[in-house]
Every structure is written in C-alpha cells, then in structure tokens.
C-alpha cells in the first residue's frame, strides 16, 4: 500500500501540489486524473522520488519514503516499475536488452535465465518475435508493451504509469489498459496510473483521484464519477458534446 | 557570478555521483569498450587527417622562415617537432575533440535526459550518472594521451612527406633535426596535458548533457554551451599547466 499524507510541492514559489492525501491499495488500479498542468505528473514523480516534496510524507507500507536516505531509496526503488509517457526505452539497446537491463544490475542470473525471464515478460505483454528490434523500429503501441515488460521484469510491488495511452489509438489504448489491470491483479501490484483518457477511467478506474489546480478535490470509482456533483470534475469528464448528451440521457 | 558558482557546485555534486564504485564491474567494462569505439576509434581518421596536414604546413612555413645561410636546415625538423609536441598535438587536437566528442557526449546524454531515459534508470535504482558518465570520462582521459602521441607521429610523417615531395630540405636534414636536442619530458608533458584536456571535455560535456532541458532545442543549446565552456577551460588549463610543468 502507498499512503500520501499532506503532500506539498512548489516550483519557484508556485504551489503545484497542495495538501494531497490519498491511499493506493495493492491489486487495484488507482487512477490520477486531471487536466494538463494540474499536477498529476508532479505527484507521480514525488511518489517515485524523482522530486522531493516541500512538506508531507509518502509511505510505502510502513516505510516513510520521503525521510529515507538516498542510499535506502535506491534499494527501495528496485521494487518499483515505471511506464513512461513516451516509454523511455533505451535507444542504445534492443527490446530484449531493454528488459534485461535492470536484471544486469540487480540479479546474479545467468544469461539464459535473464533471456528466459525477458521472453516470459514479452509473452506476458503479447509481444513476441521483436526481441532483436530496436525501439526506433517498433510502433508506439509495441513500445508501451516493451515498457510494461521492462517495468515488471523484476517483479515489482509498485507500478507507476504516466499517461500510458498517450499517442495511442483508442483500440490499442484499451488493450494496454487491460494489460495493466491484468498484471496488477495477477501479481497483486499497487498500480498508480496518471491519465486524462476517459476510456481508461471507465475501463479500469477502480479507484480514481481527481486533481484540480494542484488539489485533490474528488475521490471515487468509475461508477461514482458519472453521478458526481463536483463541478470541475464534471467539466473535465463531460468536456465533449457526446459525453454531455450521454449524461443528459442518464 | 552566482550562476557560475551554482554551475560549479552542481558540476562537483554530479562528479561525486559519477566517481562511485560501479554497481557491477562487468557492466562498466562493457560500457568502457563501447565508449572507446565511439569516442576514440571514430576520432582516429579526423585526428590523422588534421595532424598530417598541419605537420606538412609547419614544415613549409618553418622552412620559408629559415632562409638565412647561418641557420642550419636541420632546425626545420627541430621547430616542427617542438611545435607539434608542445602545443599542436595536445591543445589544438583537444580543441578539435571538444567539438567532435564533446558534442557527441552532450547531445547523447541530453537526448536521454529529455526522453526520460535517465529518469527510467533512476527509478530502477541505477546510478545513471555513474553508468553513463564514468566510462566516458575514463575512456577520454586514458586514451586521450595516446591520441596525442599518434597525432605527433602522424604530424612528423606529414612533415616528412612534404619534404619528399617539394625537396625544400633533404630528408636526412629533417630526420637529423627531429633527433637533435630531443627532450622526452616534452612528450610526457604533452600527454599529461592531453589527459587533463580530455577529462575536461568528457566531464563538462556530460554535465551539460545531464542537465539539458527544453526539448531538442534545449539539447542543441546545452551542447553548444558544453563546447564553448570546454574550449575555454582547455585554454585556461593550457596556460596553468604550461606555467607549472615547463
């Protein structure tokens, strides 16, 4: 479980996150939604330790991540996997080498064992026969799958996804969403997903937090979101005509 | 001035992260040989071409300035050797490398920064500075002096070739000049300087690449800054080392 308590973050005196309190449970896909610039990515980067909050605490089970020394954080990060918005695959490495990369650093497995694990992860994300290709030689959807395969290579306890559907067509987006949900449930991972894709919200939003201008102003699930009275959330969710008409029809 | 101190502080903090024991030596050595190929082997052709042509030019210019019958012709060889070993093969080649390998390093690391590849490494728990920068600095600092040595010999060959073609002096006079009053210390001095210059190039370029921001335009801007700062520091350290070592 991840618990965020009274989290504040500012850049150049400008508050980007304001008193954030939220919990993310294992085996559940938690979605952070909000408009561009609302503070979603900043929250995610605080969660993984890429940013230091001004105030507040982030707990991973019973460990206070924000108060840990860097050396301990480094060890802790081995339990985290992250899928980036642009996949962030290493250009210098093939698909297979990308997945093996964390194994090279943190395991003493033989090459055969690493390859076996890499093939298992690739099979798990339904991507086979791409082992020897470079990231530039595969499509955006395939890159996301490789990103997921790399993120789960070391059996992480926590998975973070920053806009996993950005740049993907709706069909591929849903495939990626379901893949993340299946993996979350299968390995009982605590998954946090940043998104502003409403398809994802409706498909896999078991727990949703809505951030508006740096504040977490609503929490619920994909059923409750339809009946919410929160005006900024409604403006965000029913931003297009089709959604507004659907809401009117109930 | 405050910005300058900020940059210097950031640079030293980055170097503290770079000079840590690698997570695994096998990974370090693999990176080391990969970087050797990229930074050194790929520079051999350009260093050879420049050294050959400059060696030839120095011989022609020196010969045309030593037309007095009272100055022995062997001094053409002496002057060519001293010019090459004292300044050209270390400082001039280092300035050229600041452009070639400096931009290569800063743009490569900068691109990795803006596409979040460095963040991905950090989240995995990998010391990205150590993994990416240490092999580059080690390769540049270790092989740089050998590039200087190679440049020196090719420069001398360039001088010899132009003498064979033009006959401005005899080859025997040239070779005699090369051997006359030869100080091996100058070779050591020049190799040492080159090691320092290559450390500057690799570490400064890595620093600017590692801190790049602002998309592809930002990478370009930071690469340019890396080359300008490296070149300026090379000239400053050239002055300091020459004063200290000669």
Boltz contact constraints between the chains, C-beta under 6 A:
constraints:
  - contact:
      token1: [A, 48]
      token2: [B, 123]
      max_distance: 6.0
  - contact:
      token1: [A, 50]
      token2: [B, 119]
      max_distance: 6.0
  - contact:
      token1: [A, 74]
      token2: [B, 125]
      max_distance: 6.0
  - contact:
      token1: [A, 77]
      token2: [B, 123]
      max_distance: 6.0
  - contact:
      token1: [A, 77]
      token2: [B, 125]
      max_distance: 6.0
  - contact:
      token1: [A, 78]
      token2: [B, 125]
      max_distance: 6.0
  - contact:
      token1: [A, 80]
      token2: [B, 123]
      max_distance: 6.0
  - contact:
      token1: [A, 82]
      token2: [B, 123]
      max_distance: 6.0
  - contact:
      token1: [A, 84]
      token2: [B, 116]
      max_distance: 6.0
  - contact:
      token1: [A, 86]
      token2: [B, 115]
      max_distance: 6.0
  - contact:
      token1: [A, 88]
      token2: [B, 116]
      max_distance: 6.0
  - contact:
      token1: [A, 88]
      token2: [B, 117]
      max_distance: 6.0
  - contact:
      token1: [A, 88]
      token2: [B, 120]
      max_distance: 6.0
  - contact:
      token1: [A, 90]
      token2: [B, 117]
      max_distance: 6.0
  - contact:
      token1: [A, 102]
      token2: [B, 124]
      max_distance: 6.0
  - contact:
      token1: [A, 104]
      token2: [B, 27]
      max_distance: 6.0
  - contact:
      token1: [A, 105]
      token2: [B, 23]
      max_distance: 6.0
  - contact:
      token1: [A, 105]
      token2: [B, 126]
      max_distance: 6.0
